[in-house]
Amino acid sequence: MADKMLKVTLVKSTIGAVPKNRKTVESMGLRKLHHSVILPDNAATRGQIRQVGHLLKVEEVEA
């Protein structure tokens, strides 16, 4: 699991989102629509994705 990474893309705006969800998206490093980041595949990242999954597109990539 150490070599697996997740490509997370913001596909829906956070304008109408709950403030807690906005902070979660910001803490993941996502700033604008269609901005992507590569994050490690661990429990903390999976928890964040579960919380704001309706705003994201997630793909598995190899490190």
PDBQT receptor file of N, H, CA, C and O in Angstrom, charges set to zero:
ATOM      1  N   MET A   1       0.812  -1.187   0.000  1.00  0.00    +0.000 N 
ATOM      2  CA  MET A   1       0.000   0.000   0.000  1.00  0.00    +0.000 C 
ATOM      3  C   MET A   1       0.861   1.259   0.000  1.00  0.00    +0.000 C 
ATOM      4  O   MET A   1       0.359   2.348  -0.277  1.00  0.00    +0.000 OA
ATOM      5  N   ALA A   2       2.134   1.124   0.303  1.00  0.00    +0.000 N 
ATOM      6  H   ALA A   2       2.541   0.239   0.528  1.00  0.00    +0.000 HD
ATOM      7  CA  ALA A   2       3.013   2.287   0.376  1.00  0.00    +0.000 C 
ATOM      8  C   ALA A   2       3.276   2.888  -1.003  1.00  0.00    +0.000 C 
ATOM      9  O   ALA A   2       3.503   4.092  -1.124  1.00  0.00    +0.000 OA
ATOM     10  N   ASP A   3       3.245   2.048  -2.048  1.00  0.00    +0.000 N 
ATOM     11  H   ASP A   3       3.061   1.070  -1.950  1.00  0.00    +0.000 HD
ATOM     12  CA  ASP A   3       3.552   2.572  -3.378  1.00  0.00    +0.000 C 
ATOM     13  C   ASP A   3       2.306   3.047  -4.125  1.00  0.00    +0.000 C 
ATOM     14  O   ASP A   3       2.421   3.536  -5.249  1.00  0.00    +0.000 OA
ATOM     15  N   LYS A   4       1.131   2.917  -3.537  1.00  0.00    +0.000 N 
ATOM     16  H   LYS A   4       1.037   2.520  -2.624  1.00  0.00    +0.000 HD
ATOM     17  CA  LYS A   4      -0.084   3.366  -4.204  1.00  0.00    +0.000 C 
ATOM     18  C   LYS A   4      -0.348   4.824  -3.863  1.00  0.00    +0.000 C 
ATOM     19  O   LYS A   4      -0.157   5.267  -2.730  1.00  0.00    +0.000 OA
ATOM     20  N   MET A   5      -0.791   5.550  -4.870  1.00  0.00    +0.000 N 
ATOM     21  H   MET A   5      -0.947   5.190  -5.790  1.00  0.00    +0.000 HD
ATOM     22  CA  MET A   5      -1.129   6.955  -4.694  1.00  0.00    +0.000 C 
ATOM     23  C   MET A   5      -2.506   7.191  -5.305  1.00  0.00    +0.000 C 
ATOM     24  O   MET A   5      -2.973   6.401  -6.126  1.00  0.00    +0.000 OA
ATOM     25  N   LEU A   6      -3.143   8.268  -4.904  1.00  0.00    +0.000 N 
ATOM     26  H   LEU A   6      -2.764   8.910  -4.237  1.00  0.00    +0.000 HD
ATOM     27  CA  LEU A   6      -4.449   8.629  -5.426  1.00  0.00    +0.000 C 
ATOM     28  C   LEU A   6      -4.373   9.989  -6.097  1.00  0.00    +0.000 C 
ATOM     29  O   LEU A   6      -3.833  10.940  -5.532  1.00  0.00    +0.000 OA
ATOM     30  N   LYS A   7      -4.910  10.078  -7.297  1.00  0.00    +0.000 N 
ATOM     31  H   LYS A   7      -5.348   9.305  -7.757  1.00  0.00    +0.000 HD
ATOM     32  CA  LYS A   7      -5.016  11.361  -7.985  1.00  0.00    +0.000 C 
ATOM     33  C   LYS A   7      -6.416  11.889  -7.706  1.00  0.00    +0.000 C 
ATOM     34  O   LYS A   7      -7.409  11.291  -8.121  1.00  0.00    +0.000 OA
ATOM     35  N   VAL A   8      -6.487  13.008  -7.003  1.00  0.00    +0.000 N 
ATOM     36  H   VAL A   8      -5.681  13.494  -6.666  1.00  0.00    +0.000 HD
ATOM     37  CA  VAL A   8      -7.755  13.582  -6.585  1.00  0.00    +0.000 C 
ATOM     38  C   VAL A   8      -7.974  14.882  -7.355  1.00  0.00    +0.000 C 
ATOM     39  O   VAL A   8      -7.103  15.752  -7.368  1.00  0.00    +0.000 OA
ATOM     40  N   THR A   9      -9.134  15.015  -7.998  1.00  0.00    +0.000 N 
ATOM     41  H   THR A   9      -9.841  14.308  -7.988  1.00  0.00    +0.000 HD
ATOM     42  CA  THR A   9      -9.466  16.189  -8.802  1.00  0.00    +0.000 C 
ATOM     43  C   THR A   9     -10.755  16.804  -8.281  1.00  0.00    +0.000 C 
ATOM     44  O   THR A   9     -11.733  16.100  -8.034  1.00  0.00    +0.000 OA
ATOM     45  N   LEU A  10     -10.750  18.119  -8.116  1.00  0.00    +0.000 N 
ATOM     46  H   LEU A  10      -9.955  18.691  -8.317  1.00  0.00    +0.000 HD
ATOM     47  CA  LEU A  10     -11.947  18.842  -7.691  1.00  0.00    +0.000 C 
ATOM     48  C   LEU A  10     -12.828  19.072  -8.916  1.00  0.00    +0.000 C 
ATOM     49  O   LEU A  10     -12.424  19.780  -9.838  1.00  0.00    +0.000 OA
ATOM     50  N   VAL A  11     -14.026  18.485  -8.940  1.00  0.00    +0.000 N 
ATOM     51  H   VAL A  11     -14.355  17.910  -8.190  1.00  0.00    +0.000 HD
ATOM     52  CA  VAL A  11     -14.898  18.594 -10.106  1.00  0.00    +0.000 C 
ATOM     53  C   VAL A  11     -16.173  19.372  -9.822  1.00  0.00    +0.000 C 
ATOM     54  O   VAL A  11     -16.931  19.669 -10.746  1.00  0.00    +0.000 OA
ATOM     55  N   LYS A  12     -16.423  19.707  -8.563  1.00  0.00    +0.000 N 
ATOM     56  H   LYS A  12     -15.808  19.466  -7.812  1.00  0.00    +0.000 HD
ATOM     57  CA  LYS A  12     -17.600  20.493  -8.216  1.00  0.00    +0.000 C 
ATOM     58  C   LYS A  12     -17.173  21.605  -7.274  1.00  0.00    +0.000 C 
ATOM     59  O   LYS A  12     -16.338  21.394  -6.395  1.00  0.00    +0.000 OA
ATOM     60  N   SER A  13     -17.742  22.781  -7.456  1.00  0.00    +0.000 N 
ATOM     61  H   SER A  13     -18.421  22.952  -8.170  1.00  0.00    +0.000 HD
ATOM     62  CA  SER A  13     -17.376  23.964  -6.676  1.00  0.00    +0.000 C 
ATOM     63  C   SER A  13     -17.728  23.801  -5.208  1.00  0.00    +0.000 C 
ATOM     64  O   SER A  13     -18.679  23.104  -4.854  1.00  0.00    +0.000 OA
ATOM     65  N   THR A  14     -16.941  24.459  -4.357  1.00  0.00    +0.000 N 
ATOM     66  H   THR A  14     -16.169  25.025  -4.645  1.00  0.00    +0.000 HD
ATOM     67  CA  THR A  14     -17.196  24.445  -2.917  1.00  0.00    +0.000 C 
ATOM     68  C   THR A  14     -17.999  25.665  -2.473  1.00  0.00    +0.000 C 
ATOM     69  O   THR A  14     -18.154  25.888  -1.272  1.00  0.00    +0.000 OA
ATOM     70  N   ILE A  15     -18.508  26.452  -3.400  1.00  0.00    +0.000 N 
ATOM     71  H   ILE A  15     -18.383  26.271  -4.376  1.00  0.00    +0.000 HD
ATOM     72  CA  ILE A  15     -19.231  27.677  -3.051  1.00  0.00    +0.000 C 
ATOM     73  C   ILE A  15     -20.435  27.376  -2.156  1.00  0.00    +0.000 C 
ATOM     74  O   ILE A  15     -20.631  28.059  -1.151  1.00  0.00    +0.000 OA
ATOM     75  N   GLY A  16     -21.225  26.396  -2.489  1.00  0.00    +0.000 N 
ATOM     76  H   GLY A  16     -21.066  25.842  -3.305  1.00  0.00    +0.000 HD
ATOM     77  CA  GLY A  16     -22.408  26.086  -1.698  1.00  0.00    +0.000 C 
ATOM     78  C   GLY A  16     -22.184  25.032  -0.634  1.00  0.00    +0.000 C 
ATOM     79  O   GLY A  16     -23.134  24.588   0.010  1.00  0.00    +0.000 OA
ATOM     80  N   ALA A  17     -20.941  24.627  -0.443  1.00  0.00    +0.000 N 
ATOM     81  H   ALA A  17     -20.169  24.988  -0.966  1.00  0.00    +0.000 HD
ATOM     82  CA  ALA A  17     -20.633  23.540   0.485  1.00  0.00    +0.000 C 
ATOM     83  C   ALA A  17     -20.607  24.031   1.937  1.00  0.00    +0.000 C 
ATOM     84  O   ALA A  17     -20.475  25.226   2.201  1.00  0.00    +0.000 OA
ATOM     85  N   VAL A  18     -20.732  23.104   2.847  1.00  0.00    +0.000 N 
ATOM     86  H   VAL A  18     -20.840  22.133   2.633  1.00  0.00    +0.000 HD
ATOM     87  CA  VAL A  18     -20.625  23.383   4.280  1.00  0.00    +0.000 C 
ATOM     88  C   VAL A  18     -19.193  23.868   4.557  1.00  0.00    +0.000 C 
ATOM     89  O   VAL A  18     -18.253  23.360   3.945  1.00  0.00    +0.000 OA
ATOM     90  N   PRO A  19     -19.008  24.825   5.453  1.00  0.00    +0.000 N 
ATOM     91  CA  PRO A  19     -17.652  25.329   5.737  1.00  0.00    +0.000 C 
ATOM     92  C   PRO A  19     -16.638  24.240   6.109  1.00  0.00    +0.000 C 
ATOM     93  O   PRO A  19     -15.466  24.338   5.746  1.00  0.00    +0.000 OA
ATOM     94  N   LYS A  20     -17.079  23.208   6.827  1.00  0.00    +0.000 N 
ATOM     95  H   LYS A  20     -18.031  23.128   7.123  1.00  0.00    +0.000 HD
ATOM     96  CA  LYS A  20     -16.177  22.109   7.191  1.00  0.00    +0.000 C 
ATOM     97  C   LYS A  20     -15.677  21.380   5.942  1.00  0.00    +0.000 C 
ATOM     98  O   LYS A  20     -14.514  20.982   5.868  1.00  0.00    +0.000 OA
ATOM     99  N   ASN A  21     -16.569  21.209   4.962  1.00  0.00    +0.000 N 
ATOM    100  H   ASN A  21     -17.514  21.532   5.022  1.00  0.00    +0.000 HD
ATOM    101  CA  ASN A  21     -16.172  20.556   3.716  1.00  0.00    +0.000 C 
ATOM    102  C   ASN A  21     -15.211  21.425   2.921  1.00  0.00    +0.000 C 
ATOM    103  O   ASN A  21     -14.284  20.913   2.293  1.00  0.00    +0.000 OA
ATOM    104  N   ARG A  22     -15.425  22.749   2.943  1.00  0.00    +0.000 N 
ATOM    105  H   ARG A  22     -16.177  23.166   3.453  1.00  0.00    +0.000 HD
ATOM    106  CA  ARG A  22     -14.504  23.664   2.265  1.00  0.00    +0.000 C 
ATOM    107  C   ARG A  22     -13.104  23.554   2.846  1.00  0.00    +0.000 C 
ATOM    108  O   ARG A  22     -12.121  23.525   2.105  1.00  0.00    +0.000 OA
ATOM    109  N   LYS A  23     -13.007  23.492   4.172  1.00  0.00    +0.000 N 
ATOM    110  H   LYS A  23     -13.805  23.516   4.774  1.00  0.00    +0.000 HD
ATOM    111  CA  LYS A  23     -11.706  23.374   4.835  1.00  0.00    +0.000 C 
ATOM    112  C   LYS A  23     -11.037  22.046   4.500  1.00  0.00    +0.000 C 
ATOM    113  O   LYS A  23      -9.818  21.985   4.341  1.00  0.00    +0.000 OA
ATOM    114  N   THR A  24     -11.827  20.991   4.394  1.00  0.00    +0.000 N 
ATOM    115  H   THR A  24     -12.817  21.040   4.523  1.00  0.00    +0.000 HD
ATOM    116  CA  THR A  24     -11.281  19.683   4.044  1.00  0.00    +0.000 C 
ATOM    117  C   THR A  24     -10.685  19.705   2.640  1.00  0.00    +0.000 C 
ATOM    118  O   THR A  24      -9.582  19.204   2.423  1.00  0.00    +0.000 OA
ATOM    119  N   VAL A  25     -11.408  20.280   1.696  1.00  0.00    +0.000 N 
ATOM    120  H   VAL A  25     -12.304  20.687   1.872  1.00  0.00    +0.000 HD
ATOM    121  CA  VAL A  25     -10.918  20.379   0.312  1.00  0.00    +0.000 C 
ATOM    122  C   VAL A  25      -9.641  21.211   0.277  1.00  0.00    +0.000 C 
ATOM    123  O   VAL A  25      -8.683  20.849  -0.407  1.00  0.00    +0.000 OA
ATOM    124  N   GLU A  26      -9.620  22.314   1.003  1.00  0.00    +0.000 N 
ATOM    125  H   GLU A  26     -10.398  22.608   1.559  1.00  0.00    +0.000 HD
ATOM    126  CA  GLU A  26      -8.444  23.183   1.049  1.00  0.00    +0.000 C 
ATOM    127  C   GLU A  26      -7.250  22.462   1.680  1.00  0.00    +0.000 C 
ATOM    128  O   GLU A  26      -6.117  22.626   1.228  1.00  0.00    +0.000 OA
ATOM    129  N   SER A  27      -7.501  21.666   2.719  1.00  0.00    +0.000 N 
ATOM    130  H   SER A  27      -8.421  21.532   3.086  1.00  0.00    +0.000 HD
ATOM    131  CA  SER A  27      -6.402  20.946   3.379  1.00  0.00    +0.000 C 
ATOM    132  C   SER A  27      -5.816  19.848   2.498  1.00  0.00    +0.000 C 
ATOM    133  O   SER A  27      -4.679  19.424   2.705  1.00  0.00    +0.000 OA
ATOM    134  N   MET A  28      -6.582  19.391   1.523  1.00  0.00    +0.000 N 
ATOM    135  H   MET A  28      -7.506  19.735   1.354  1.00  0.00    +0.000 HD
ATOM    136  CA  MET A  28      -6.082  18.396   0.582  1.00  0.00    +0.000 C 
ATOM    137  C   MET A  28      -5.200  19.032  -0.488  1.00  0.00    +0.000 C 
ATOM    138  O   MET A  28      -4.541  18.328  -1.253  1.00  0.00    +0.000 OA
ATOM    139  N   GLY A  29      -5.188  20.368  -0.541  1.00  0.00    +0.000 N 
ATOM    140  H   GLY A  29      -5.723  20.940   0.081  1.00  0.00    +0.000 HD
ATOM    141  CA  GLY A  29      -4.345  21.067  -1.503  1.00  0.00    +0.000 C 
ATOM    142  C   GLY A  29      -5.063  21.447  -2.780  1.00  0.00    +0.000 C 
ATOM    143  O   GLY A  29      -4.433  21.875  -3.747  1.00  0.00    +0.000 OA
ATOM    144  N   LEU A  30      -6.379  21.294  -2.791  1.00  0.00    +0.000 N 
ATOM    145  H   LEU A  30      -6.891  20.946  -2.005  1.00  0.00    +0.000 HD
ATOM    146  CA  LEU A  30      -7.155  21.623  -3.987  1.00  0.00    +0.000 C 
ATOM    147  C   LEU A  30      -7.608  23.074  -3.906  1.00  0.00    +0.000 C 
ATOM    148  O   LEU A  30      -8.161  23.505  -2.894  1.00  0.00    +0.000 OA
ATOM    149  N   ARG A  31      -7.369  23.828  -4.985  1.00  0.00    +0.000 N 
ATOM    150  H   ARG A  31      -6.920  23.478  -5.807  1.00  0.00    +0.000 HD
ATOM    151  CA  ARG A  31      -7.667  25.245  -4.967  1.00  0.00    +0.000 C 
ATOM    152  C   ARG A  31      -8.768  25.647  -5.941  1.00  0.00    +0.000 C 
ATOM    153  O   ARG A  31      -9.678  26.386  -5.566  1.00  0.00    +0.000 OA
ATOM    154  N   LYS A  32      -8.703  25.180  -7.170  1.00  0.00    +0.000 N 
ATOM    155  H   LYS A  32      -7.964  24.580  -7.475  1.00  0.00    +0.000 HD
ATOM    156  CA  LYS A  32      -9.648  25.576  -8.208  1.00  0.00    +0.000 C 
ATOM    157  C   LYS A  32     -10.335  24.343  -8.788  1.00  0.00    +0.000 C 
ATOM    158  O   LYS A  32      -9.909  23.213  -8.550  1.00  0.00    +0.000 OA
ATOM    159  N   LEU A  33     -11.385  24.570  -9.539  1.00  0.00    +0.000 N 
ATOM    160  H   LEU A  33     -11.731  25.488  -9.732  1.00  0.00    +0.000 HD
ATOM    161  CA  LEU A  33     -12.033  23.476 -10.249  1.00  0.00    +0.000 C 
ATOM    162  C   LEU A  33     -11.053  22.826 -11.220  1.00  0.00    +0.000 C 
ATOM    163  O   LEU A  33     -10.254  23.510 -11.859  1.00  0.00    +0.000 OA
ATOM    164  N   HIS A  34     -11.120  21.541 -11.321  1.00  0.00    +0.000 N 
ATOM    165  H   HIS A  34     -11.769  20.985 -10.801  1.00  0.00    +0.000 HD
ATOM    166  CA  HIS A  34     -10.296  20.723 -12.214  1.00  0.00    +0.000 C 
ATOM    167  C   HIS A  34      -8.816  20.750 -11.830  1.00  0.00    +0.000 C 
ATOM    168  O   HIS A  34      -7.961  20.384 -12.636  1.00  0.00    +0.000 OA
ATOM    169  N   HIS A  35      -8.511  21.180 -10.611  1.00  0.00    +0.000 N 
ATOM    170  H   HIS A  35      -9.206  21.477  -9.956  1.00  0.00    +0.000 HD
ATOM    171  CA  HIS A  35      -7.146  21.119 -10.091  1.00  0.00    +0.000 C 
ATOM    172  C   HIS A  35      -6.950  19.726  -9.501  1.00  0.00    +0.000 C 
ATOM    173  O   HIS A  35      -7.814  19.234  -8.775  1.00  0.00    +0.000 OA
ATOM    174  N   SER A  36      -5.822  19.088  -9.807  1.00  0.00    +0.000 N 
ATOM    175  H   SER A  36      -5.120  19.488 -10.396  1.00  0.00    +0.000 HD
ATOM    176  CA  SER A  36      -5.546  17.737  -9.334  1.00  0.00    +0.000 C 
ATOM    177  C   SER A  36      -4.322  17.721  -8.430  1.00  0.00    +0.000 C 
ATOM    178  O   SER A  36      -3.387  18.502  -8.610  1.00  0.00    +0.000 OA
ATOM    179  N   VAL A  37      -4.344  16.825  -7.463  1.00  0.00    +0.000 N 
ATOM    180  H   VAL A  37      -5.104  16.191  -7.317  1.00  0.00    +0.000 HD
ATOM    181  CA  VAL A  37      -3.193  16.594  -6.597  1.00  0.00    +0.000 C 
ATOM    182  C   VAL A  37      -3.009  15.090  -6.445  1.00  0.00    +0.000 C 
ATOM    183  O   VAL A  37      -3.959  14.316  -6.556  1.00  0.00    +0.000 OA
ATOM    184  N   ILE A  38      -1.773  14.698  -6.189  1.00  0.00    +0.000 N 
ATOM    185  H   ILE A  38      -1.001  15.327  -6.099  1.00  0.00    +0.000 HD
ATOM    186  CA  ILE A  38      -1.456  13.288  -5.929  1.00  0.00    +0.000 C 
ATOM    187  C   ILE A  38      -1.256  13.153  -4.430  1.00  0.00    +0.000 C 
ATOM    188  O   ILE A  38      -0.408  13.827  -3.846  1.00  0.00    +0.000 OA
ATOM    189  N   LEU A  39      -2.043  12.275  -3.803  1.00  0.00    +0.000 N 
ATOM    190  H   LEU A  39      -2.732  11.727  -4.277  1.00  0.00    +0.000 HD
ATOM    191  CA  LEU A  39      -1.978  12.076  -2.362  1.00  0.00    +0.000 C 
ATOM    192  C   LEU A  39      -1.699  10.609  -2.061  1.00  0.00    +0.000 C 
ATOM    193  O   LEU A  39      -2.047   9.740  -2.861  1.00  0.00    +0.000 OA
ATOM    194  N   PRO A  40      -1.074  10.317  -0.914  1.00  0.00    +0.000 N 
ATOM    195  CA  PRO A  40      -0.820   8.919  -0.547  1.00  0.00    +0.000 C 
ATOM    196  C   PRO A  40      -2.133   8.195  -0.241  1.00  0.00    +0.000 C 
ATOM    197  O   PRO A  40      -3.086   8.796   0.255  1.00  0.00    +0.000 OA
ATOM    198  N   ASP A  41      -2.163   6.922  -0.538  1.00  0.00    +0.000 N 
ATOM    199  H   ASP A  41      -1.388   6.434  -0.941  1.00  0.00    +0.000 HD
ATOM    200  CA  ASP A  41      -3.343   6.105  -0.277  1.00  0.00    +0.000 C 
ATOM    201  C   ASP A  41      -3.240   5.561   1.141  1.00  0.00    +0.000 C 
ATOM    202  O   ASP A  41      -2.705   4.476   1.364  1.00  0.00    +0.000 OA
ATOM    203  N   ASN A  42      -3.759   6.329   2.099  1.00  0.00    +0.000 N 
ATOM    204  H   ASN A  42      -4.194   7.211   1.918  1.00  0.00    +0.000 HD
ATOM    205  CA  ASN A  42      -3.746   5.884   3.492  1.00  0.00    +0.000 C 
ATOM    206  C   ASN A  42      -5.102   6.176   4.124  1.00  0.00    +0.000 C 
ATOM    207  O   ASN A  42      -5.991   6.722   3.470  1.00  0.00    +0.000 OA
ATOM    208  N   ALA A  43      -5.258   5.817   5.380  1.00  0.00    +0.000 N 
ATOM    209  H   ALA A  43      -4.535   5.374   5.910  1.00  0.00    +0.000 HD
ATOM    210  CA  ALA A  43      -6.545   5.950   6.048  1.00  0.00    +0.000 C 
ATOM    211  C   ALA A  43      -6.983   7.408   6.176  1.00  0.00    +0.000 C 
ATOM    212  O   ALA A  43      -8.169   7.709   6.037  1.00  0.00    +0.000 OA
ATOM    213  N   ALA A  44      -6.051   8.308   6.435  1.00  0.00    +0.000 N 
ATOM    214  H   ALA A  44      -5.088   8.064   6.548  1.00  0.00    +0.000 HD
ATOM    215  CA  ALA A  44      -6.398   9.723   6.593  1.00  0.00    +0.000 C 
ATOM    216  C   ALA A  44      -6.930  10.301   5.288  1.00  0.00    +0.000 C 
ATOM    217  O   ALA A  44      -7.934  11.013   5.283  1.00  0.00    +0.000 OA
ATOM    218  N   THR A  45      -6.262   9.998   4.192  1.00  0.00    +0.000 N 
ATOM    219  H   THR A  45      -5.446   9.420   4.196  1.00  0.00    +0.000 HD
ATOM    220  CA  THR A  45      -6.703  10.495   2.893  1.00  0.00    +0.000 C 
ATOM    221  C   THR A  45      -8.046   9.890   2.515  1.00  0.00    +0.000 C 
ATOM    222  O   THR A  45      -8.917  10.590   1.999  1.00  0.00    +0.000 OA
ATOM    223  N   ARG A  46      -8.220   8.605   2.763  1.00  0.00    +0.000 N 
ATOM    224  H   ARG A  46      -7.512   8.036   3.183  1.00  0.00    +0.000 HD
ATOM    225  CA  ARG A  46      -9.500   7.945   2.448  1.00  0.00    +0.000 C 
ATOM    226  C   ARG A  46     -10.639   8.564   3.255  1.00  0.00    +0.000 C 
ATOM    227  O   ARG A  46     -11.752   8.693   2.745  1.00  0.00    +0.000 OA
ATOM    228  N   GLY A  47     -10.382   8.947   4.503  1.00  0.00    +0.000 N 
ATOM    229  H   GLY A  47      -9.478   8.842   4.918  1.00  0.00    +0.000 HD
ATOM    230  CA  GLY A  47     -11.397   9.590   5.330  1.00  0.00    +0.000 C 
ATOM    231  C   GLY A  47     -11.797  10.944   4.778  1.00  0.00    +0.000 C 
ATOM    232  O   GLY A  47     -12.979  11.289   4.762  1.00  0.00    +0.000 OA
ATOM    233  N   GLN A  48     -10.813  11.715   4.322  1.00  0.00    +0.000 N 
ATOM    234  H   GLN A  48      -9.853  11.435   4.334  1.00  0.00    +0.000 HD
ATOM    235  CA  GLN A  48     -11.112  13.016   3.720  1.00  0.00    +0.000 C 
ATOM    236  C   GLN A  48     -11.929  12.841   2.446  1.00  0.00    +0.000 C 
ATOM    237  O   GLN A  48     -12.884  13.580   2.206  1.00  0.00    +0.000 OA
ATOM    238  N   ILE A  49     -11.552  11.866   1.635  1.00  0.00    +0.000 N 
ATOM    239  H   ILE A  49     -10.776  11.266   1.829  1.00  0.00    +0.000 HD
ATOM    240  CA  ILE A  49     -12.272  11.602   0.388  1.00  0.00    +0.000 C 
ATOM    241  C   ILE A  49     -13.706  11.176   0.688  1.00  0.00    +0.000 C 
ATOM    242  O   ILE A  49     -14.631  11.577  -0.017  1.00  0.00    +0.000 OA
ATOM    243  N   ARG A  50     -13.895  10.376   1.716  1.00  0.00    +0.000 N 
ATOM    244  H   ARG A  50     -13.143  10.050   2.289  1.00  0.00    +0.000 HD
ATOM    245  CA  ARG A  50     -15.239   9.926   2.083  1.00  0.00    +0.000 C 
ATOM    246  C   ARG A  50     -16.112  11.111   2.498  1.00  0.00    +0.000 C 
ATOM    247  O   ARG A  50     -17.309  11.139   2.210  1.00  0.00    +0.000 OA
ATOM    248  N   GLN A  51     -15.505  12.091   3.177  1.00  0.00    +0.000 N 
ATOM    249  H   GLN A  51     -14.533  12.069   3.411  1.00  0.00    +0.000 HD
ATOM    250  CA  GLN A  51     -16.259  13.247   3.658  1.00  0.00    +0.000 C 
ATOM    251  C   GLN A  51     -16.711  14.167   2.522  1.00  0.00    +0.000 C 
ATOM    252  O   GLN A  51     -17.827  14.686   2.555  1.00  0.00    +0.000 OA
ATOM    253  N   VAL A  52     -15.855  14.374   1.519  1.00  0.00    +0.000 N 
ATOM    254  H   VAL A  52     -14.948  13.953   1.492  1.00  0.00    +0.000 HD
ATOM    255  CA  VAL A  52     -16.178  15.314   0.440  1.00  0.00    +0.000 C 
ATOM    256  C   VAL A  52     -16.162  14.631  -0.929  1.00  0.00    +0.000 C 
ATOM    257  O   VAL A  52     -15.874  15.271  -1.940  1.00  0.00    +0.000 OA
ATOM    258  N   GLY A  53     -16.466  13.354  -0.960  1.00  0.00    +0.000 N 
ATOM    259  H   GLY A  53     -16.699  12.833  -0.139  1.00  0.00    +0.000 HD
ATOM    260  CA  GLY A  53     -16.429  12.587  -2.201  1.00  0.00    +0.000 C 
ATOM    261  C   GLY A  53     -17.374  13.088  -3.268  1.00  0.00    +0.000 C 
ATOM    262  O   GLY A  53     -17.137  12.867  -4.456  1.00  0.00    +0.000 OA
ATOM    263  N   HIS A  54     -18.442  13.760  -2.871  1.00  0.00    +0.000 N 
ATOM    264  H   HIS A  54     -18.634  13.939  -1.906  1.00  0.00    +0.000 HD
ATOM    265  CA  HIS A  54     -19.405  14.288  -3.844  1.00  0.00    +0.000 C 
ATOM    266  C   HIS A  54     -18.838  15.463  -4.631  1.00  0.00    +0.000 C 
ATOM    267  O   HIS A  54     -19.435  15.882  -5.623  1.00  0.00    +0.000 OA
ATOM    268  N   LEU A  55     -17.696  16.004  -4.207  1.00  0.00    +0.000 N 
ATOM    269  H   LEU A  55     -17.211  15.664  -3.401  1.00  0.00    +0.000 HD
ATOM    270  CA  LEU A  55     -17.058  17.122  -4.905  1.00  0.00    +0.000 C 
ATOM    271  C   LEU A  55     -15.847  16.686  -5.725  1.00  0.00    +0.000 C 
ATOM    272  O   LEU A  55     -15.281  17.490  -6.465  1.00  0.00    +0.000 OA
ATOM    273  N   LEU A  56     -15.447  15.426  -5.604  1.00  0.00    +0.000 N 
ATOM    274  H   LEU A  56     -15.907  14.773  -5.003  1.00  0.00    +0.000 HD
ATOM    275  CA  LEU A  56     -14.170  14.957  -6.138  1.00  0.00    +0.000 C 
ATOM    276  C   LEU A  56     -14.324  13.859  -7.162  1.00  0.00    +0.000 C 
ATOM    277  O   LEU A  56     -15.355  13.192  -7.254  1.00  0.00    +0.000 OA
ATOM    278  N   LYS A  57     -13.247  13.693  -7.939  1.00  0.00    +0.000 N 
ATOM    279  H   LYS A  57     -12.410  14.235  -7.864  1.00  0.00    +0.000 HD
ATOM    280  CA  LYS A  57     -13.060  12.516  -8.795  1.00  0.00    +0.000 C 
ATOM    281  C   LYS A  57     -11.738  11.901  -8.351  1.00  0.00    +0.000 C 
ATOM    282  O   LYS A  57     -10.728  12.600  -8.264  1.00  0.00    +0.000 OA
ATOM    283  N   VAL A  58     -11.735  10.605  -8.071  1.00  0.00    +0.000 N 
ATOM    284  H   VAL A  58     -12.555  10.037  -8.142  1.00  0.00    +0.000 HD
ATOM    285  CA  VAL A  58     -10.549   9.941  -7.529  1.00  0.00    +0.000 C 
ATOM    286  C   VAL A  58     -10.119   8.822  -8.452  1.00  0.00    +0.000 C 
ATOM    287  O   VAL A  58     -10.935   8.023  -8.912  1.00  0.00    +0.000 OA
ATOM    288  N   GLU A  59      -8.800   8.776  -8.720  1.00  0.00    +0.000 N 
ATOM    289  H   GLU A  59      -8.138   9.425  -8.346  1.00  0.00    +0.000 HD
ATOM    290  CA  GLU A  59      -8.213   7.713  -9.548  1.00  0.00    +0.000 C 
ATOM    291  C   GLU A  59      -7.000   7.156  -8.833  1.00  0.00    +0.000 C 
ATOM    292  O   GLU A  59      -6.276   7.897  -8.168  1.00  0.00    +0.000 OA
ATOM    293  N   GLU A  60      -6.767   5.851  -8.962  1.00  0.00    +0.000 N 
ATOM    294  H   GLU A  60      -7.355   5.249  -9.502  1.00  0.00    +0.000 HD
ATOM    295  CA  GLU A  60      -5.560   5.250  -8.416  1.00  0.00    +0.000 C 
ATOM    296  C   GLU A  60      -4.429   5.372  -9.440  1.00  0.00    +0.000 C 
ATOM    297  O   GLU A  60      -4.631   5.134 -10.631  1.00  0.00    +0.000 OA
ATOM    298  N   VAL A  61      -3.250   5.742  -8.967  1.00  0.00    +0.000 N 
ATOM    299  H   VAL A  61      -3.086   5.935  -7.999  1.00  0.00    +0.000 HD
ATOM    300  CA  VAL A  61      -2.070   5.814  -9.823  1.00  0.00    +0.000 C 
ATOM    301  C   VAL A  61      -0.922   5.119  -9.106  1.00  0.00    +0.000 C 
ATOM    302  O   VAL A  61      -0.908   5.024  -7.878  1.00  0.00    +0.000 OA
ATOM    303  N   GLU A  62       0.031   4.641  -9.878  1.00  0.00    +0.000 N 
ATOM    304  H   GLU A  62       0.020   4.718 -10.875  1.00  0.00    +0.000 HD
ATOM    305  CA  GLU A  62       1.229   4.027  -9.301  1.00  0.00    +0.000 C 
ATOM    306  C   GLU A  62       2.276   5.077  -9.039  1.00  0.00    +0.000 C 
ATOM    307  O   GLU A  62       2.445   6.005  -9.831  1.00  0.00    +0.000 OA
ATOM    308  N   ALA A  63       2.976   4.941  -7.944  1.00  0.00    +0.000 N 
ATOM    309  H   ALA A  63       2.839   4.188  -7.301  1.00  0.00    +0.000 HD
ATOM    310  CA  ALA A  63       4.012   5.924  -7.577  1.00  0.00    +0.000 C 
ATOM    311  C   ALA A  63       5.246   5.796  -8.452  1.00  0.00    +0.000 C 
ATOM    312  O   ALA A  63       6.208   6.544  -8.277  1.00  0.00    +0.000 OA
TER     313      ALA A  63
